[in-house]
Amino acid sequence: MVKVWQVVSVIVSALLIVACAEKPLSSFDIAWRQYKARFYENGRIVDTDNADVSCAEGQGYGMLFAVAADDQAQFSRLWTWSQTGLQREDRLFRRLSRPCLVKDRGCVYNRYSDTGGDILIAWALLKAAHKWNKPDYQLEAMAIIHALSNHMVISRHGETLLLSGGPKGVFSNGDVQVNLSNWVFPALQAFAEATGDEIWDDIAVSGIALIAQSESKWQLVPAWLRVSRQGVSLNGVVSPEFDADAYRVPLYLAWQGVNVSLVAPFLRYWNEGRAPATWNLLSNEKAGYPMTADMLAVEAAVRTLYRVNGTRDAALTNTLVLRDDMDYVSASLVMLSLLAVGEGIRQ
């Protein structure tokens, strides 16, 4: 009888192995493998078209994608390099690092922090702590979140704002320059839930208000915005364009399931068919070429999450895939779009 049960056990184990082997990879898992093969190197995500630099934002992307793909080993490597190569004493992260002669380390050449990268890394750590039952990741995330609230949050002109981390966050007259793509709405909710601190809800509310004000003035939103006592403007900002950076704004809104009225201007713009890739909201000059593949992926994700159907559906077929000709920036935006579709709140 013992031998019979041993045989049964072997058969069951073999069936389980076959079942696991035959389990098809998700589209996100396939994309993550492609992304790793092209942009991962020794614990860091590499911008291969920009002197092989690595940045806090890229590390945050990689860590988010690794959690979603249940790739714990890769997450650990990315986090370790982020700590040793980019993290400052205040627990925030330096903006950029480039290859160095020191083995397995980077040479930092931009010591400003990067709020967007800080937020993505902290959010990824919270996700990893929950998914893999890693209390140490939770502690690290909380330390970053605490540092963000201490150093990168400012109350000004009736709004609770996120400083970008660059050298021109506050103008001499008290105006504040912000980057709207730093408002990662699902991450802000995760921070509020993890800390119990209402400041993250206040930041989310302010972000929505700034987006609504921008849309009322220019139809779309720039990534960079100047906030003053008189309202929002584009005077003296880093860039007044609705560009690839600003495309993350509607994506994060859709990911969080914010009311569809706030993304309606984007949908109208995209409905033009061959909408220009960029639009300078200050000069009103539009690009002479249509939306790029990564921008189309954002549109597809937003439409999917809001269940918006229309004549654009056929044109958006197969846009949520990585292409061999995509650079790091474009590939990251496609990966974010895939992740948003998988995690977002469908209306």
C-alpha positions in Angstrom: 0.0 0.0 0.0 2.9 2.4 0.8 4.3 1.8 -2.7 0.9 2.5 -4.2 0.7 5.9 -2.5 4.3 6.7 -3.5 3.4 6.0 -7.1 0.3 8.2 -6.8 2.4 11.0 -5.2 4.9 10.9 -8.1 2.1 11.0 -10.7 0.4 14.0 -8.9 3.7 15.8 -8.7 4.4 15.2 -12.4 0.9 16.5 -13.3 1.5 19.6 -11.2 4.8 20.2 -12.9 3.2 19.8 -16.4 0.3 22.1 -15.4 2.7 24.8 -14.2 4.9 24.4 -17.3 1.9 24.8 -19.6 0.5 27.9 -17.8 0.7 30.6 -20.4 2.5 33.8 -19.6 0.4 36.9 -19.4 1.0 39.8 -21.8 2.6 41.7 -19.0 4.9 38.9 -18.1 6.1 38.6 -21.7 6.6 42.4 -21.9 8.6 42.3 -18.6 10.9 39.7 -20.0 11.5 41.8 -23.0 12.0 45.0 -20.9 14.5 43.2 -18.7 16.5 41.9 -21.6 16.8 45.3 -23.1 17.1 47.7 -20.2 18.3 45.8 -17.1 22.0 45.6 -16.2 23.5 44.6 -12.8 20.7 45.8 -10.6 19.8 48.9 -12.6 17.5 50.0 -15.4 19.5 51.6 -18.1 18.5 54.4 -20.4 20.4 53.0 -23.4 19.7 56.1 -25.6 21.0 58.5 -23.0 24.6 57.5 -22.2 23.5 54.5 -20.3 22.4 56.6 -17.3 20.1 55.2 -14.6 17.6 57.3 -12.7 15.4 57.1 -9.6 12.3 57.0 -11.8 13.7 54.1 -13.9 14.5 52.1 -10.7 10.9 52.8 -9.5 9.5 51.6 -12.8 11.6 48.4 -12.7 10.6 47.7 -9.1 6.9 48.2 -9.9 7.1 45.9 -12.9 9.1 43.2 -11.0 6.4 43.1 -8.3 3.6 42.8 -10.8 5.5 40.0 -12.6 6.1 38.3 -9.2 9.9 38.5 -9.9 11.2 38.7 -6.4 14.8 38.1 -7.2 14.9 40.9 -9.7 13.1 43.2 -7.4 15.7 42.6 -4.7 18.6 43.4 -7.1 16.9 46.6 -8.2 16.2 47.7 -4.7 19.7 46.9 -3.5 21.3 49.0 -6.3 18.8 51.8 -5.7 19.9 51.9 -2.1 23.6 51.8 -2.8 23.7 53.8 -6.0 21.1 56.5 -5.5 19.7 56.8 -2.0 20.7 59.9 0.0 21.1 60.2 3.8 17.6 61.8 4.0 16.2 58.6 2.4 15.2 60.2 -0.9 16.9 59.3 -4.1 19.4 61.2 -6.3 18.0 61.9 -9.8 20.7 60.4 -12.0 23.7 58.1 -12.0 25.9 56.9 -14.8 28.3 54.0 -15.3 31.5 54.2 -13.2 34.8 52.4 -12.9 33.8 51.2 -9.4 32.4 47.7 -9.8 28.6 47.4 -9.4 28.3 51.0 -8.3 27.2 54.2 -10.1 28.9 57.6 -10.3 26.2 60.1 -9.3 26.2 63.3 -11.3 22.9 64.8 -10.4 22.4 65.0 -6.7 18.9 66.6 -6.8 16.2 64.3 -5.7 13.4 63.2 -8.0 10.0 63.2 -6.4 8.5 61.1 -9.1 11.1 58.4 -8.6 10.8 58.6 -4.8 7.1 58.0 -5.1 7.4 55.1 -7.5 10.1 53.4 -5.4 8.1 53.8 -2.1 5.0 52.5 -3.8 6.8 49.5 -5.2 8.2 48.7 -1.7 4.7 48.8 -0.2 3.4 46.5 -2.9 6.4 44.1 -2.4 5.9 44.1 1.4 2.3 43.1 1.0 2.8 40.5 -1.8 5.8 38.7 -0.4 5.2 39.4 3.3 8.4 41.4 3.7 8.1 43.7 6.7 11.5 45.2 6.0 10.2 46.6 2.7 7.3 48.2 4.5 9.7 49.9 6.9 11.8 51.2 4.0 8.7 52.5 2.2 7.5 54.3 5.3 10.9 56.0 5.7 10.8 57.3 2.1 7.2 58.4 2.5 8.0 60.2 5.7 11.0 61.9 4.0 8.8 63.0 1.1 6.2 64.6 3.5 9.0 66.4 5.3 11.0 67.7 2.4 8.9 67.7 -0.8 5.4 68.7 0.3 4.6 72.4 0.5 1.4 74.3 1.3 1.1 77.4 -0.9 -1.7 79.4 -2.5 -4.4 77.3 -0.9 -3.0 74.0 -2.3 -0.9 71.1 -0.9 1.8 70.7 -3.5 4.6 68.3 -4.4 7.9 69.9 -5.2 9.7 68.3 -8.1 13.1 68.0 -6.5 14.9 70.2 -9.0 16.6 73.5 -8.5 13.6 75.7 -9.5 10.9 74.4 -7.3 10.0 77.8 -5.7 10.3 81.1 -7.5 11.6 84.2 -5.8 8.1 85.7 -5.5 6.8 82.5 -3.8 5.2 80.9 -6.9 5.8 77.1 -7.0 6.7 75.0 -10.1 5.3 71.5 -10.1 5.4 68.5 -12.4 1.9 67.1 -12.7 3.2 63.7 -13.7 4.4 63.3 -10.1 0.8 63.0 -9.0 0.7 59.2 -9.2 -2.8 58.9 -7.9 -2.9 55.2 -7.0 0.4 55.6 -5.1 -1.0 58.6 -3.2 -3.9 56.5 -2.1 -1.6 53.7 -1.0 0.5 56.2 1.0 -2.6 57.6 2.7 -3.7 54.1 3.7 -0.3 53.0 4.9 0.4 56.1 7.0 -3.1 57.3 8.0 -1.8 60.8 7.1 -4.5 62.9 5.4 -1.8 65.0 3.7 -1.7 62.5 0.9 -5.4 62.9 0.3 -4.9 66.7 0.3 -2.1 66.3 -2.3 -4.4 64.2 -4.5 -7.2 66.7 -4.2 -4.9 69.6 -5.1 -3.6 67.6 -8.1 -7.1 67.1 -9.4 -7.8 70.8 -8.9 -4.6 71.8 -10.8 -5.5 69.5 -13.7 -9.0 70.9 -13.9 -7.7 74.5 -13.9 -5.2 73.6 -16.6 -7.9 72.0 -18.8 -10.1 75.0 -18.4 -7.3 77.3 -19.7 -5.6 75.1 -22.4 -7.8 72.1 -23.0 -5.0 69.7 -22.1 -2.3 69.9 -19.4 1.5 70.4 -19.5 3.7 68.3 -17.3 5.2 71.5 -15.8 3.0 74.1 -14.2 3.5 77.3 -12.3 1.1 77.8 -9.3 0.6 81.3 -8.0 -1.9 83.3 -6.0 -3.6 84.2 -9.3 -3.9 80.6 -10.4 -1.9 78.4 -12.8 0.3 79.6 -15.7 3.2 78.5 -17.9 5.5 81.4 -17.3 9.1 80.3 -16.8 8.3 76.6 -16.5 10.7 73.9 -17.6 8.4 73.0 -20.5 5.0 74.3 -21.5 4.2 71.2 -23.7 1.7 68.4 -23.5 4.3 65.8 -24.4 5.2 62.2 -23.5 5.9 63.2 -19.9 2.4 64.8 -19.6 0.8 61.6 -21.0 1.2 60.0 -17.6 -1.4 62.4 -16.2 -4.4 60.9 -17.9 -2.9 57.4 -17.4 -2.7 57.9 -13.6 -6.2 59.4 -13.5 -7.5 56.4 -15.3 -5.5 54.0 -13.1 -7.1 55.5 -10.0 -10.6 55.6 -11.6 -11.0 59.4 -11.2 -14.3 60.6 -12.7 -14.2 60.3 -16.5 -15.0 64.0 -16.9 -11.4 64.8 -16.0 -10.1 62.8 -18.9 -12.7 64.0 -21.4 -10.4 66.7 -22.9 -7.8 64.0 -23.6 -10.4 61.8 -25.3 -11.6 64.6 -27.5 -8.0 65.4 -28.5 -7.3 61.8 -29.4 -10.5 61.5 -31.3 -9.0 63.7 -34.0 -7.5 60.5 -35.4 -3.9 61.6 -36.2 -3.6 63.9 -33.2 -0.2 65.6 -33.0 2.3 63.9 -30.7 3.0 67.2 -28.7 1.3 70.5 -28.3 3.1 73.6 -26.9 0.3 75.1 -24.8 2.1 78.5 -24.6 2.8 79.1 -28.3 -0.1 76.8 -29.6 2.4 75.1 -31.9 1.7 71.4 -32.5 4.1 68.7 -33.7 4.2 67.9 -37.4 4.0 64.2 -36.6 1.2 62.1 -35.0 1.2 60.3 -31.7 4.0 57.8 -31.1 3.5 54.2 -30.3 3.9 54.7 -26.5 1.3 57.6 -26.6 -1.1 55.3 -28.4 -0.6 52.7 -25.7 -1.6 55.3 -23.1 -4.7 56.1 -25.1 -5.6 52.4 -25.3 -5.2 52.0 -21.6 -7.3 55.0 -20.7 -10.1 53.9 -23.1 -10.0 50.4 -21.7 -10.2 51.5 -18.1 -13.1 53.9 -18.8 -14.7 51.5 -21.2 -14.8 54.1 -23.9 -15.5 52.6 -27.3 -15.4 54.4 -30.6 -13.9 54.6 -34.1 -10.4 54.7 -32.6 -10.6 51.1 -31.4 -9.3 49.5 -34.6 -6.4 52.0 -34.8 -5.4 51.1 -31.2 -5.3 47.3 -31.8 -2.0 45.8 -30.6 -0.6 49.0 -29.2 -0.1 47.6 -25.7 3.0 45.7 -26.7 6.7 46.5 -26.7 8.4 47.0 -30.0 12.1 46.5 -30.8 12.5 50.0 -31.9 11.3 51.6 -28.6 13.7 53.4 -26.4 13.7 53.2 -22.6 11.2 56.1 -22.2 8.7 54.7 -24.7 9.0 51.2 -23.5 8.5 52.3 -19.9 5.3 54.2 -20.8 4.0 51.1 -22.6 4.8 48.9 -19.5 3.0 51.5 -17.3 0.0 51.3 -19.6 -0.1 47.5 -19.4 0.2 47.6 -15.6 -2.6 50.2 -15.4 -4.9 48.0 -17.4 -4.1 45.1 -15.2 -4.5 46.9 -11.9 -6.8 49.9 -12.6 -10.4 50.5 -11.6 -12.6 49.9 -14.6 -15.5 52.4 -14.7 
